[in-house]
């Protein structure tokens, strides 16, 4: 994944109300997409309702995944998904978009 891909996904989830459908994805893509949705659902720029909906999607995606041990040092959530990478390298790119100030700016331009 690139910074641009992660930021695009975050903006769609956080500020456009996008809720992905992960069923039907191949195993490794579902593992990665599920982690991404799970991780993005934990940021405070979402309403409680949005968080719950996204966490349901992630939980459903994770339900039938075979257990896989991570071989790398990754955050606990990525480890629980069986991934060898996490979102830490992308956090700096995501930071400006997870604030109330960014959301207010979006609301002003939409009006």
Biopython code that builds the backbone (N, CA, C, O; Angstrom):
import numpy as np
from Bio.PDB.StructureBuilder import StructureBuilder

atoms = [
    (1, "UNK", "N", (0.841, -1.185, 0.000)),
    (1, "UNK", "CA", (0.000, 0.000, 0.000)),
    (1, "UNK", "C", (0.878, 1.237, 0.000)),
    (1, "UNK", "O", (1.994, 1.230, 0.519)),
    (2, "UNK", "N", (0.358, 2.287, -0.586)),
    (2, "UNK", "CA", (1.058, 3.568, -0.603)),
    (2, "UNK", "C", (0.340, 4.552, 0.315)),
    (2, "UNK", "O", (-0.799, 4.322, 0.722)),
    (3, "UNK", "N", (1.025, 5.656, 0.636)),
    (3, "UNK", "CA", (0.397, 6.721, 1.422)),
    (3, "UNK", "C", (-0.912, 7.161, 0.771)),
    (3, "UNK", "O", (-1.929, 7.314, 1.448)),
    (4, "UNK", "N", (-0.880, 7.362, -0.532)),
    (4, "UNK", "CA", (-2.065, 7.847, -1.246)),
    (4, "UNK", "C", (-3.232, 6.874, -1.139)),
    (4, "UNK", "O", (-4.374, 7.295, -0.956)),
    (5, "UNK", "N", (-2.958, 5.591, -1.249)),
    (5, "UNK", "CA", (-4.025, 4.588, -1.155)),
    (5, "UNK", "C", (-4.637, 4.559, 0.244)),
    (5, "UNK", "O", (-5.856, 4.466, 0.395)),
    (6, "UNK", "N", (-3.788, 4.639, 1.260)),
    (6, "UNK", "CA", (-4.281, 4.608, 2.638)),
    (6, "UNK", "C", (-5.066, 5.877, 2.946)),
    (6, "UNK", "O", (-6.135, 5.810, 3.552)),
    (7, "UNK", "N", (-4.549, 7.030, 2.536)),
    (7, "UNK", "CA", (-5.252, 8.296, 2.770)),
    (7, "UNK", "C", (-6.598, 8.291, 2.046)),
    (7, "UNK", "O", (-7.604, 8.714, 2.614)),
    (8, "UNK", "N", (-6.628, 7.825, 0.820)),
    (8, "UNK", "CA", (-7.888, 7.765, 0.059)),
    (8, "UNK", "C", (-8.912, 6.895, 0.785)),
    (8, "UNK", "O", (-10.072, 7.283, 0.925)),
    (9, "UNK", "N", (-8.486, 5.728, 1.245)),
    (9, "UNK", "CA", (-9.390, 4.839, 1.982)),
    (9, "UNK", "C", (-9.880, 5.507, 3.265)),
    (9, "UNK", "O", (-11.065, 5.441, 3.590)),
    (10, "UNK", "N", (-8.970, 6.146, 3.989)),
    (10, "UNK", "CA", (-9.342, 6.810, 5.242)),
    (10, "UNK", "C", (-10.347, 7.927, 4.991)),
    (10, "UNK", "O", (-11.333, 8.046, 5.719)),
    (11, "UNK", "N", (-10.110, 8.740, 3.976)),
    (11, "UNK", "CA", (-11.034, 9.839, 3.673)),
    (11, "UNK", "C", (-12.421, 9.312, 3.314)),
    (11, "UNK", "O", (-13.432, 9.871, 3.740)),
    (12, "UNK", "N", (-12.465, 8.252, 2.539)),
    (12, "UNK", "CA", (-13.762, 7.681, 2.160)),
    (12, "UNK", "C", (-14.498, 7.121, 3.372)),
    (12, "UNK", "O", (-15.711, 7.290, 3.499)),
    (13, "UNK", "N", (-13.770, 6.462, 4.253)),
    (13, "UNK", "CA", (-14.388, 5.880, 5.447)),
    (13, "UNK", "C", (-14.757, 6.971, 6.446)),
    (13, "UNK", "O", (-15.887, 7.011, 6.931)),
    (14, "UNK", "N", (-13.825, 7.842, 6.753)),
    (14, "UNK", "CA", (-14.039, 8.842, 7.796)),
    (14, "UNK", "C", (-14.989, 9.958, 7.391)),
    (14, "UNK", "O", (-15.814, 10.384, 8.200)),
    (15, "UNK", "N", (-14.893, 10.439, 6.161)),
    (15, "UNK", "CA", (-15.593, 11.674, 5.808)),
    (15, "UNK", "C", (-16.633, 11.529, 4.706)),
    (15, "UNK", "O", (-17.354, 12.481, 4.409)),
    (16, "UNK", "N", (-16.720, 10.351, 4.097)),
    (16, "UNK", "CA", (-17.731, 10.156, 3.058)),
    (16, "UNK", "C", (-18.696, 9.034, 3.407)),
    (16, "UNK", "O", (-19.579, 8.701, 2.615)),
    (17, "UNK", "N", (-18.534, 8.450, 4.587)),
    (17, "UNK", "CA", (-19.459, 7.423, 5.052)),
    (17, "UNK", "C", (-19.361, 6.086, 4.338)),
    (17, "UNK", "O", (-20.297, 5.287, 4.378)),
    (18, "UNK", "N", (-18.233, 5.839, 3.684)),
    (18, "UNK", "CA", (-18.067, 4.582, 2.946)),
    (18, "UNK", "C", (-17.949, 3.407, 3.910)),
    (18, "UNK", "O", (-17.158, 3.433, 4.853)),
    (19, "UNK", "N", (-18.743, 2.387, 3.656)),
    (19, "UNK", "CA", (-18.676, 1.140, 4.421)),
    (19, "UNK", "C", (-18.438, 0.022, 3.408)),
    (19, "UNK", "O", (-19.333, -0.316, 2.633)),
    (20, "UNK", "N", (-17.250, -0.544, 3.412)),
    (20, "UNK", "CA", (-16.925, -1.550, 2.398)),
    (20, "UNK", "C", (-17.611, -2.888, 2.652)),
    (20, "UNK", "O", (-18.036, -3.196, 3.765)),
    (21, "UNK", "N", (-17.700, -3.658, 1.594)),
    (21, "UNK", "CA", (-18.149, -5.042, 1.674)),
    (21, "UNK", "C", (-16.926, -5.910, 1.444)),
    (21, "UNK", "O", (-16.303, -5.830, 0.385)),
    (22, "UNK", "N", (-16.577, -6.726, 2.405)),
    (22, "UNK", "CA", (-15.352, -7.514, 2.316)),
    (22, "UNK", "C", (-15.608, -8.972, 1.949)),
    (22, "UNK", "O", (-14.673, -9.711, 1.642)),
    (23, "UNK", "N", (-16.859, -9.382, 1.979)),
    (23, "UNK", "CA", (-17.149, -10.772, 1.616)),
    (23, "UNK", "C", (-16.841, -10.964, 0.137)),
    (23, "UNK", "O", (-17.055, -10.069, -0.682)),
    (24, "UNK", "N", (-16.349, -12.117, -0.178)),
    (24, "UNK", "CA", (-16.008, -12.410, -1.565)),
    (24, "UNK", "C", (-14.583, -12.072, -1.943)),
    (24, "UNK", "O", (-14.116, -12.459, -3.015)),
    (25, "UNK", "N", (-13.880, -11.350, -1.072)),
    (25, "UNK", "CA", (-12.473, -11.055, -1.348)),
    (25, "UNK", "C", (-11.630, -12.305, -1.114)),
    (25, "UNK", "O", (-11.950, -13.116, -0.245)),
    (26, "UNK", "N", (-10.565, -12.462, -1.876)),
    (26, "UNK", "CA", (-9.631, -13.559, -1.586)),
    (26, "UNK", "C", (-9.082, -13.421, -0.163)),
    (26, "UNK", "O", (-9.054, -12.325, 0.397)),
    (27, "UNK", "N", (-8.659, -14.509, 0.397)),
    (27, "UNK", "CA", (-8.253, -14.587, 1.801)),
    (27, "UNK", "C", (-7.296, -13.475, 2.224)),
    (27, "UNK", "O", (-7.579, -12.763, 3.187)),
    (28, "UNK", "N", (-6.183, -13.311, 1.537)),
    (28, "UNK", "CA", (-5.188, -12.321, 1.963)),
    (28, "UNK", "C", (-5.685, -10.894, 1.776)),
    (28, "UNK", "O", (-5.356, -10.019, 2.576)),
    (29, "UNK", "N", (-6.464, -10.648, 0.744)),
    (29, "UNK", "CA", (-7.040, -9.315, 0.553)),
    (29, "UNK", "C", (-8.058, -9.016, 1.646)),
    (29, "UNK", "O", (-8.139, -7.887, 2.129)),
    (30, "UNK", "N", (-8.830, -10.019, 2.035)),
    (30, "UNK", "CA", (-9.808, -9.840, 3.118)),
    (30, "UNK", "C", (-9.102, -9.575, 4.435)),
    (30, "UNK", "O", (-9.561, -8.765, 5.240)),
    (31, "UNK", "N", (-7.984, -10.258, 4.655)),
    (31, "UNK", "CA", (-7.192, -10.056, 5.873)),
    (31, "UNK", "C", (-6.702, -8.605, 5.936)),
    (31, "UNK", "O", (-6.834, -7.946, 6.967)),
    (32, "UNK", "N", (-6.142, -8.116, 4.839)),
    (32, "UNK", "CA", (-5.603, -6.754, 4.793)),
    (32, "UNK", "C", (-6.716, -5.713, 4.859)),
    (32, "UNK", "O", (-6.625, -4.757, 5.630)),
    (33, "UNK", "N", (-7.758, -5.890, 4.061)),
    (33, "UNK", "CA", (-8.869, -4.932, 4.055)),
    (33, "UNK", "C", (-9.583, -4.920, 5.406)),
    (33, "UNK", "O", (-9.984, -3.862, 5.890)),
    (34, "UNK", "N", (-9.738, -6.090, 6.006)),
    (34, "UNK", "CA", (-10.374, -6.165, 7.317)),
    (34, "UNK", "C", (-9.581, -5.417, 8.371)),
    (34, "UNK", "O", (-10.146, -4.692, 9.190)),
    (35, "UNK", "N", (-8.262, -5.597, 8.348)),
    (35, "UNK", "CA", (-7.411, -4.860, 9.284)),
    (35, "UNK", "C", (-7.541, -3.359, 9.052)),
    (35, "UNK", "O", (-7.664, -2.590, 10.006)),
    (36, "UNK", "N", (-7.516, -2.940, 7.794)),
    (36, "UNK", "CA", (-7.606, -1.516, 7.478)),
    (36, "UNK", "C", (-8.919, -0.935, 7.997)),
    (36, "UNK", "O", (-8.921, 0.130, 8.615)),
    (37, "UNK", "N", (-10.016, -1.613, 7.757)),
    (37, "UNK", "CA", (-11.317, -1.151, 8.248)),
    (37, "UNK", "C", (-11.331, -1.153, 9.772)),
    (37, "UNK", "O", (-11.801, -0.196, 10.388)),
    (38, "UNK", "N", (-10.826, -2.208, 10.379)),
    (38, "UNK", "CA", (-10.776, -2.319, 11.838)),
    (38, "UNK", "C", (-9.968, -1.166, 12.430)),
    (38, "UNK", "O", (-10.404, -0.522, 13.384)),
    (39, "UNK", "N", (-8.804, -0.910, 11.869)),
    (39, "UNK", "CA", (-7.929, 0.151, 12.382)),
    (39, "UNK", "C", (-8.545, 1.526, 12.174)),
    (39, "UNK", "O", (-8.544, 2.349, 13.089)),
    (40, "UNK", "N", (-9.074, 1.785, 10.976)),
    (40, "UNK", "CA", (-9.674, 3.092, 10.701)),
    (40, "UNK", "C", (-10.911, 3.341, 11.555)),
    (40, "UNK", "O", (-11.238, 4.490, 11.851)),
    (41, "UNK", "N", (-11.597, 2.278, 11.951)),
    (41, "UNK", "CA", (-12.806, 2.429, 12.769)),
    (41, "UNK", "C", (-12.491, 2.886, 14.188)),
    (41, "UNK", "O", (-13.404, 3.240, 14.934)),
    (42, "UNK", "N", (-11.243, 2.886, 14.566)),
    (42, "UNK", "CA", (-10.862, 3.214, 15.943)),
    (42, "UNK", "C", (-10.455, 4.671, 16.133)),
    (42, "UNK", "O", (-10.058, 5.065, 17.229)),
    (43, "UNK", "N", (-10.549, 5.467, 15.083)),
    (43, "UNK", "CA", (-10.194, 6.879, 15.192)),
    (43, "UNK", "C", (-11.405, 7.685, 15.646)),
    (43, "UNK", "O", (-12.546, 7.341, 15.337)),
    (44, "UNK", "N", (-11.140, 8.770, 16.391)),
    (44, "UNK", "CA", (-12.211, 9.549, 17.001)),
    (44, "UNK", "C", (-12.926, 10.502, 16.059)),
    (44, "UNK", "O", (-13.819, 11.231, 16.491)),
    (45, "UNK", "N", (-12.560, 10.515, 14.788)),
    (45, "UNK", "CA", (-13.267, 11.386, 13.848)),
    (45, "UNK", "C", (-14.556, 10.737, 13.342)),
    (45, "UNK", "O", (-15.253, 11.317, 12.509)),
    (46, "UNK", "N", (-14.871, 9.558, 13.831)),
    (46, "UNK", "CA", (-16.100, 8.851, 13.459)),
    (46, "UNK", "C", (-17.127, 8.940, 14.576)),
    (46, "UNK", "O", (-16.778, 9.022, 15.753)),
    (47, "UNK", "N", (-18.386, 8.922, 14.195)),
    (47, "UNK", "CA", (-19.446, 8.855, 15.202)),
    (47, "UNK", "C", (-19.483, 7.438, 15.775)),
    (47, "UNK", "O", (-18.924, 6.507, 15.194)),
    (48, "UNK", "N", (-20.137, 7.292, 16.900)),
    (48, "UNK", "CA", (-20.267, 5.966, 17.519)),
    (48, "UNK", "C", (-20.987, 5.004, 16.575)),
    (48, "UNK", "O", (-20.643, 3.824, 16.508)),
    (49, "UNK", "N", (-21.975, 5.502, 15.853)),
    (49, "UNK", "CA", (-22.721, 4.664, 14.910)),
    (49, "UNK", "C", (-21.824, 4.189, 13.764)),
    (49, "UNK", "O", (-21.870, 3.019, 13.383)),
    (50, "UNK", "N", (-21.012, 5.093, 13.218)),
    (50, "UNK", "CA", (-20.093, 4.717, 12.140)),
    (50, "UNK", "C", (-19.080, 3.682, 12.632)),
    (50, "UNK", "O", (-18.795, 2.700, 11.946)),
    (51, "UNK", "N", (-18.543, 3.917, 13.828)),
    (51, "UNK", "CA", (-17.573, 2.976, 14.393)),
    (51, "UNK", "C", (-18.180, 1.582, 14.514)),
    (51, "UNK", "O", (-17.568, 0.586, 14.126)),
    (52, "UNK", "N", (-19.379, 1.531, 15.051)),
    (52, "UNK", "CA", (-20.038, 0.240, 15.253)),
    (52, "UNK", "C", (-20.255, -0.473, 13.921)),
    (52, "UNK", "O", (-20.008, -1.675, 13.815)),
    (53, "UNK", "N", (-20.711, 0.253, 12.911)),
    (53, "UNK", "CA", (-20.962, -0.347, 11.599)),
    (53, "UNK", "C", (-19.672, -0.890, 10.983)),
    (53, "UNK", "O", (-19.658, -1.994, 10.439)),
    (54, "UNK", "N", (-18.590, -0.114, 11.069)),
    (54, "UNK", "CA", (-17.310, -0.549, 10.513)),
    (54, "UNK", "C", (-16.738, -1.732, 11.292)),
    (54, "UNK", "O", (-16.167, -2.650, 10.702)),
    (55, "UNK", "N", (-16.889, -1.710, 12.610)),
    (55, "UNK", "CA", (-16.374, -2.814, 13.410)),
    (55, "UNK", "C", (-17.158, -4.098, 13.165)),
    (55, "UNK", "O", (-16.608, -5.192, 13.291)),
    (56, "UNK", "N", (-18.421, -3.977, 12.820)),
    (56, "UNK", "CA", (-19.204, -5.154, 12.441)),
    (56, "UNK", "C", (-18.675, -5.740, 11.137)),
    (56, "UNK", "O", (-18.542, -6.957, 11.009)),
    (57, "UNK", "N", (-18.374, -4.875, 10.170)),
    (57, "UNK", "CA", (-17.798, -5.333, 8.897)),
    (57, "UNK", "C", (-16.481, -6.060, 9.157)),
    (57, "UNK", "O", (-16.239, -7.140, 8.618)),
    (58, "UNK", "N", (-15.630, -5.453, 9.991)),
    (58, "UNK", "CA", (-14.327, -6.058, 10.292)),
    (58, "UNK", "C", (-14.495, -7.389, 11.020)),
    (58, "UNK", "O", (-13.822, -8.369, 10.699)),
    (59, "UNK", "N", (-15.377, -7.418, 11.981)),
    (59, "UNK", "CA", (-15.604, -8.644, 12.751)),
    (59, "UNK", "C", (-16.115, -9.773, 11.855)),
    (59, "UNK", "O", (-15.675, -10.916, 11.972)),
    (60, "UNK", "N", (-17.036, -9.445, 10.971)),
    (60, "UNK", "CA", (-17.555, -10.453, 10.041)),
    (60, "UNK", "C", (-16.450, -10.969, 9.123)),
    (60, "UNK", "O", (-16.391, -12.163, 8.830)),
    (61, "UNK", "N", (-15.577, -10.073, 8.671)),
    (61, "UNK", "CA", (-14.477, -10.475, 7.784)),
    (61, "UNK", "C", (-13.486, -11.374, 8.512)),
    (61, "UNK", "O", (-12.909, -12.287, 7.921)),
    (62, "UNK", "N", (-13.297, -11.110, 9.785)),
    (62, "UNK", "CA", (-12.310, -11.855, 10.573)),
    (62, "UNK", "C", (-12.828, -13.220, 11.022)),
    (62, "UNK", "O", (-12.047, -14.123, 11.322)),
    (63, "UNK", "N", (-14.139, -13.358, 11.065)),
    (63, "UNK", "CA", (-14.756, -14.551, 11.645)),
    (63, "UNK", "C", (-14.287, -15.854, 11.012)),
    (63, "UNK", "O", (-14.084, -16.838, 11.723)),
    (64, "UNK", "N", (-14.115, -15.886, 9.725)),
    (64, "UNK", "CA", (-13.776, -17.144, 9.055)),
    (64, "UNK", "C", (-12.341, -17.202, 8.560)),
    (64, "UNK", "O", (-11.998, -18.074, 7.762)),
    (65, "UNK", "N", (-11.506, -16.293, 9.017)),
    (65, "UNK", "CA", (-10.108, -16.322, 8.593)),
    (65, "UNK", "C", (-9.340, -17.381, 9.376)),
    (65, "UNK", "O", (-9.476, -17.468, 10.597)),
    (66, "UNK", "N", (-8.547, -18.173, 8.697)),
    (66, "UNK", "CA", (-7.697, -19.111, 9.439)),
    (66, "UNK", "C", (-6.638, -18.339, 10.218)),
    (66, "UNK", "O", (-6.150, -17.306, 9.760)),
    (67, "UNK", "N", (-6.291, -18.840, 11.380)),
    (67, "UNK", "CA", (-5.282, -18.175, 12.199)),
    (67, "UNK", "C", (-3.946, -18.193, 11.472)),
    (67, "UNK", "O", (-3.579, -19.181, 10.836)),
    (68, "UNK", "N", (-3.239, -17.099, 11.577)),
    (68, "UNK", "CA", (-1.923, -16.983, 10.948)),
    (68, "UNK", "C", (-1.057, -16.148, 11.879)),
    (68, "UNK", "O", (-1.479, -15.084, 12.331)),
    (69, "UNK", "N", (0.129, -16.614, 12.165)),
    (69, "UNK", "CA", (1.029, -15.889, 13.053)),
    (69, "UNK", "C", (1.840, -14.875, 12.266)),
    (69, "UNK", "O", (2.360, -15.167, 11.189)),
    (70, "UNK", "N", (1.935, -13.690, 12.821)),
    (70, "UNK", "CA", (2.739, -12.637, 12.212)),
    (70, "UNK", "C", (4.208, -12.911, 12.491)),
    (70, "UNK", "O", (4.574, -13.335, 13.588)),
    (71, "UNK", "N", (5.039, -12.669, 11.500)),
    (71, "UNK", "CA", (6.478, -12.902, 11.657)),
    (71, "UNK", "C", (7.250, -11.610, 11.928)),
    (71, "UNK", "O", (8.459, -11.645, 12.161)),
    (72, "UNK", "N", (6.570, -10.496, 11.900)),
    (72, "UNK", "CA", (7.231, -9.197, 12.052)),
    (72, "UNK", "C", (6.725, -8.483, 13.301)),
    (72, "UNK", "O", (5.730, -8.878, 13.909)),
    (73, "UNK", "N", (7.445, -7.415, 13.666)),
    (73, "UNK", "CA", (6.999, -6.562, 14.770)),
    (73, "UNK", "C", (5.947, -5.600, 14.232)),
    (73, "UNK", "O", (6.262, -4.648, 13.517)),
    (74, "UNK", "N", (4.724, -5.860, 14.580)),
    (74, "UNK", "CA", (3.612, -5.016, 14.150)),
    (74, "UNK", "C", (2.722, -4.738, 15.352)),
    (74, "UNK", "O", (2.859, -5.373, 16.398)),
    (75, "UNK", "N", (1.805, -3.780, 15.193)),
    (75, "UNK", "CA", (0.912, -3.488, 16.314)),
    (75, "UNK", "C", (0.020, -4.699, 16.597)),
    (75, "UNK", "O", (-0.160, -5.568, 15.744)),
    (76, "UNK", "N", (-0.525, -4.735, 17.790)),
    (76, "UNK", "CA", (-1.306, -5.887, 18.227)),
    (76, "UNK", "C", (-2.503, -6.183, 17.342)),
    (76, "UNK", "O", (-2.863, -7.344, 17.148)),
    (77, "UNK", "N", (-3.119, -5.143, 16.806)),
    (77, "UNK", "CA", (-4.271, -5.359, 15.942)),
    (77, "UNK", "C", (-3.847, -6.043, 14.644)),
    (77, "UNK", "O", (-4.496, -6.991, 14.201)),
    (78, "UNK", "N", (-2.765, -5.568, 14.038)),
    (78, "UNK", "CA", (-2.252, -6.210, 12.814)),
    (78, "UNK", "C", (-1.861, -7.660, 13.109)),
    (78, "UNK", "O", (-2.096, -8.553, 12.296)),
    (79, "UNK", "N", (-1.272, -7.878, 14.265)),
    (79, "UNK", "CA", (-0.888, -9.238, 14.662)),
    (79, "UNK", "C", (-2.127, -10.126, 14.772)),
    (79, "UNK", "O", (-2.108, -11.285, 14.357)),
    (80, "UNK", "N", (-3.200, -9.573, 15.332)),
    (80, "UNK", "CA", (-4.421, -10.374, 15.485)),
    (80, "UNK", "C", (-5.046, -10.728, 14.137)),
    (80, "UNK", "O", (-5.787, -11.705, 14.031)),
    (81, "UNK", "N", (-4.749, -9.942, 13.117)),
    (81, "UNK", "CA", (-5.221, -10.226, 11.759)),
    (81, "UNK", "C", (-4.236, -11.122, 11.003)),
    (81, "UNK", "O", (-4.512, -11.533, 9.876)),
    (82, "UNK", "N", (-3.099, -11.423, 11.612)),
    (82, "UNK", "CA", (-2.106, -12.284, 10.973)),
    (82, "UNK", "C", (-1.290, -11.583, 9.909)),
    (82, "UNK", "O", (-0.834, -12.209, 8.953)),
    (83, "UNK", "N", (-1.105, -10.275, 10.074)),
    (83, "UNK", "CA", (-0.371, -9.492, 9.074)),
    (83, "UNK", "C", (1.074, -9.258, 9.486)),
    (83, "UNK", "O", (1.403, -9.255, 10.672)),
    (84, "UNK", "N", (1.915, -9.067, 8.511)),
    (84, "UNK", "CA", (3.327, -8.771, 8.754)),
    (84, "UNK", "C", (3.635, -7.285, 8.599)),
    (84, "UNK", "O", (4.803, -6.895, 8.586)),
    (85, "UNK", "N", (2.607, -6.456, 8.481)),
    (85, "UNK", "CA", (2.786, -5.008, 8.394)),
    (85, "UNK", "C", (1.556, -4.341, 9.005)),
    (85, "UNK", "O", (0.500, -4.959, 9.144)),
    (86, "UNK", "N", (1.714, -3.073, 9.364)),
    (86, "UNK", "CA", (0.613, -2.343, 9.982)),
    (86, "UNK", "C", (0.551, -0.933, 9.398)),
    (86, "UNK", "O", (1.224, -0.635, 8.412)),
    (87, "UNK", "N", (-0.252, -0.072, 10.005)),
    (87, "UNK", "CA", (-0.429, 1.284, 9.479)),
    (87, "UNK", "C", (0.551, 2.305, 10.046)),
    (87, "UNK", "O", (0.489, 3.478, 9.678)),
    (88, "UNK", "N", (1.445, 1.892, 10.921)),
    (88, "UNK", "CA", (2.371, 2.864, 11.516)),
    (88, "UNK", "C", (3.113, 3.719, 10.491)),
    (88, "UNK", "O", (3.248, 4.922, 10.710)),
    (89, "UNK", "N", (3.601, 3.155, 9.380)),
    (89, "UNK", "CA", (4.309, 4.006, 8.413)),
    (89, "UNK", "C", (3.416, 5.079, 7.770)),
    (89, "UNK", "O", (3.923, 6.031, 7.176)),
    (90, "UNK", "N", (2.108, 4.931, 7.884)),
    (90, "UNK", "CA", (1.180, 5.851, 7.226)),
    (90, "UNK", "C", (0.565, 6.875, 8.182)),
    (90, "UNK", "O", (-0.182, 7.751, 7.747)),
    (91, "UNK", "N", (0.868, 6.775, 9.465)),
    (91, "UNK", "CA", (0.203, 7.629, 10.444)),
    (91, "UNK", "C", (0.464, 9.114, 10.208)),
    (91, "UNK", "O", (-0.440, 9.931, 10.385)),
    (92, "UNK", "N", (1.664, 9.469, 9.819)),
    (92, "UNK", "CA", (1.967, 10.881, 9.564)),
    (92, "UNK", "C", (1.110, 11.410, 8.416)),
    (92, "UNK", "O", (0.625, 12.540, 8.475)),
    (93, "UNK", "N", (0.922, 10.608, 7.383)),
    (93, "UNK", "CA", (0.095, 11.019, 6.246)),
    (93, "UNK", "C", (-1.383, 11.123, 6.638)),
    (93, "UNK", "O", (-2.116, 11.939, 6.079)),
    (94, "UNK", "N", (-1.822, 10.300, 7.595)),
    (94, "UNK", "CA", (-3.225, 10.289, 8.011)),
    (94, "UNK", "C", (-3.569, 11.402, 8.999)),
    (94, "UNK", "O", (-4.721, 11.830, 9.078)),
    (95, "UNK", "N", (-2.593, 11.862, 9.737)),
    (95, "UNK", "CA", (-2.829, 12.806, 10.831)),
    (95, "UNK", "C", (-3.685, 14.019, 10.452)),
    (95, "UNK", "O", (-4.623, 14.328, 11.187)),
    (96, "UNK", "N", (-3.415, 14.714, 9.359)),
    (96, "UNK", "CA", (-4.211, 15.913, 9.061)),
    (96, "UNK", "C", (-5.693, 15.637, 8.804)),
    (96, "UNK", "O", (-6.512, 16.551, 8.911)),
    (97, "UNK", "N", (-6.045, 14.425, 8.477)),
    (97, "UNK", "CA", (-7.412, 14.118, 8.063)),
    (97, "UNK", "C", (-8.287, 13.561, 9.182)),
    (97, "UNK", "O", (-9.477, 13.321, 8.978)),
    (98, "UNK", "N", (-7.706, 13.357, 10.358)),
    (98, "UNK", "CA", (-8.471, 12.756, 11.446)),
    (98, "UNK", "C", (-8.878, 13.777, 12.496)),
    (98, "UNK", "O", (-9.167, 13.418, 13.637)),
    (99, "UNK", "N", (-8.901, 15.035, 12.117)),
    (99, "UNK", "CA", (-9.213, 16.079, 13.087)),
    (99, "UNK", "C", (-10.572, 16.707, 12.825)),
    (99, "UNK", "O", (-11.116, 16.614, 11.724)),
    (100, "UNK", "N", (-11.104, 17.344, 13.848)),
    (100, "UNK", "CA", (-12.352, 18.101, 13.701)),
    (100, "UNK", "C", (-12.145, 19.282, 12.762)),
    (100, "UNK", "O", (-13.064, 19.669, 12.039)),
    (101, "UNK", "N", (-10.934, 19.862, 12.766)),
    (101, "UNK", "CA", (-10.651, 21.010, 11.891)),
    (101, "UNK", "C", (-10.795, 20.612, 10.428)),
    (101, "UNK", "O", (-11.353, 21.371, 9.635)),
    (102, "UNK", "N", (-10.308, 19.450, 10.065)),
    (102, "UNK", "CA", (-10.433, 18.985, 8.685)),
    (102, "UNK", "C", (-11.910, 18.793, 8.344)),
    (102, "UNK", "O", (-12.359, 19.200, 7.272)),
    (103, "UNK", "N", (-12.655, 18.180, 9.243)),
    (103, "UNK", "CA", (-14.082, 17.937, 9.023)),
    (103, "UNK", "C", (-14.831, 19.256, 8.874)),
    (103, "UNK", "O", (-15.697, 19.377, 8.008)),
    (104, "UNK", "N", (-14.512, 20.242, 9.702)),
    (104, "UNK", "CA", (-15.164, 21.548, 9.602)),
    (104, "UNK", "C", (-14.870, 22.194, 8.258)),
    (104, "UNK", "O", (-15.752, 22.798, 7.648)),
    (105, "UNK", "N", (-13.622, 22.066, 7.794)),
    (105, "UNK", "CA", (-13.250, 22.610, 6.489)),
    (105, "UNK", "C", (-14.043, 21.956, 5.369)),
    (105, "UNK", "O", (-14.459, 22.628, 4.424)),
    (106, "UNK", "N", (-14.253, 20.654, 5.470)),
    (106, "UNK", "CA", (-15.069, 19.943, 4.477)),
    (106, "UNK", "C", (-16.503, 20.447, 4.492)),
    (106, "UNK", "O", (-17.109, 20.663, 3.442)),
    (107, "UNK", "N", (-17.037, 20.631, 5.689)),
    (107, "UNK", "CA", (-18.416, 21.089, 5.819)),
    (107, "UNK", "C", (-18.587, 22.481, 5.220)),
    (107, "UNK", "O", (-19.611, 22.767, 4.600)),
    (108, "UNK", "N", (-17.590, 23.352, 5.401)),
    (108, "UNK", "CA", (-17.664, 24.712, 4.856)),
    (108, "UNK", "C", (-17.623, 24.704, 3.337)),
    (108, "UNK", "O", (-18.363, 25.450, 2.695)),
    (109, "UNK", "N", (-16.767, 23.869, 2.750)),
    (109, "UNK", "CA", (-16.664, 23.839, 1.291)),
    (109, "UNK", "C", (-17.886, 23.191, 0.656)),
    (109, "UNK", "O", (-18.216, 23.487, -0.492)),
    (110, "UNK", "N", (-18.560, 22.312, 1.388)),
    (110, "UNK", "CA", (-19.757, 21.658, 0.855)),
    (110, "UNK", "C", (-20.966, 22.591, 0.888)),
    (110, "UNK", "O", (-21.920, 22.417, 0.129)),
    (111, "UNK", "N", (-20.913, 23.575, 1.772)),
    (111, "UNK", "CA", (-22.061, 24.490, 1.930)),
    (111, "UNK", "C", (-22.123, 25.547, 0.858)),
    (111, "UNK", "O", (-23.029, 26.380, 0.864)),
]
sb = StructureBuilder()
sb.init_structure("model")
sb.init_model(0)
sb.init_chain("A")
sb.init_seg("    ")
for serial, (resi, resn, name, xyz) in enumerate(atoms, 1):
    if name == "N":
        sb.init_residue(resn, " ", resi, " ")
    sb.init_atom(name, np.array(xyz, "f"), 0.0, 1.0, " ", f" {name:<3s}", serial, name[0])
structure = sb.get_structure()
